Amino acid sequence: MDSSPATSSSAFVTGDSCELAPDDIRRLLETSCIGRDVVVFKETSSTNDRIRQSGLAGAAEGLVMFAESQTAGRGTYGRKWISTPGAGLWFSILLRSKLPIDQLPLLVQIAALAVAEAVEEWLPERVDIKLPNDLYLRGGKLAGFLLESSNGWDFQVLGIGINVREAPKIPDYPTAAMEEFAARFINRNEFAARILSRFEQWYLERRPEEWASAFGSRCSLSSL
């Protein structure tokens, strides 16, 4: 069963892990649209499912939903996405893009660019984009993206999952987490705000031709 949204604005809990808090994320944003409405769930089935429900109900573009844990998180091809409580950022964004249907995959590309750029603010490492929609760090999967849309919707659901504190151990499948390589503590509220701010810059301030060019350049330099 899905829990109620988190309402606390406290940024810290026991140990060195920071709790996601809507007020803290909003305070750090540099956006006019994306993330101005933020919800954090302690646990939910899937943030993509939650955002889809809100989209069908008429919610405005830019709504973002985070979950500390997902019980039914998913990636591409219906694969299960492991969402360990507090170990990463698992969230979805509601978009109402007017892009033609055949250009909607560009939304995944700018999400990958935004996350890669935000990660590199913390790490002295290059983040590689592996086609079609994964980020890799030193040969291990760091992040994944899932875009869902329908001819019957007037919106898109963009799901993002990033390993921050730790990565799931999957046999014969290399994974990576930011804190394996970070030189300083990663405050997830700050990191989330940086991702959303960078995403809006790409989404609202740059043209689709620039999106594709930047994405292709980063992929072309990948050794994967």
Phi, psi and omega in degrees: 000140180286141179273171175286156178300148175292139181243349181289142176257008178291135185270343188230146173238196184297154180071206183255015179269137179259141180273139176291133182221124183306317182297321181291321178295312181299321182297331184264356183288151171237057185227162174251344186226301187292121176086002178290341171241112185235136175234139175237125175258139172296318177206140175209170180293303182203130178294330176297319178296319180296317180294321178300316178301318180292322178297317179295333180274359176096016180299152183284154175302144177103348176300134179234134177237125176253155171224135173291333178207143175240137178269344181219040177296148183218155176245203180292155179059024177075010181292146179289134175256120181282120185240077181296133182307125175073002187271347183202200172242120178237113186204166179223149181240136174269122179239149174234056183291144177263013178299147172302153184305320183288351178256358181301327177303341176298335178296325175293322181297316181286333174295317178297319178297316182297316181292317179301315180296320179293318178301318183290349173289335180259333189243140173276046185227151173272133176264128181261145172262124177251122181299143006269338190202044179234151170252137180237144178229119183048043175083000179245145180291126182256323187208156177220163186223147179217119177255129178237135179209172181206149176298337181270359180255156170249032181208170176231152178244118181250111180261140182224134175229130184226130175280116182252295182284316182205161180246147177295146177268113183237122181306132176060024179220102184292136179229165181213154175230149184303317187290350173293336188235353185285142178269349180219160182300139179257108174281115187294330176296316179294317180297317179299317180296322179294320178298312182296322179294316179293322179298314180298322178302315178293317187289318186257337187250349181242158183267154180305326178297324178290324178301308184296322181294314181294320179296313181296322180296319181290321178295321184294336179270356181287142177267005184276000000 
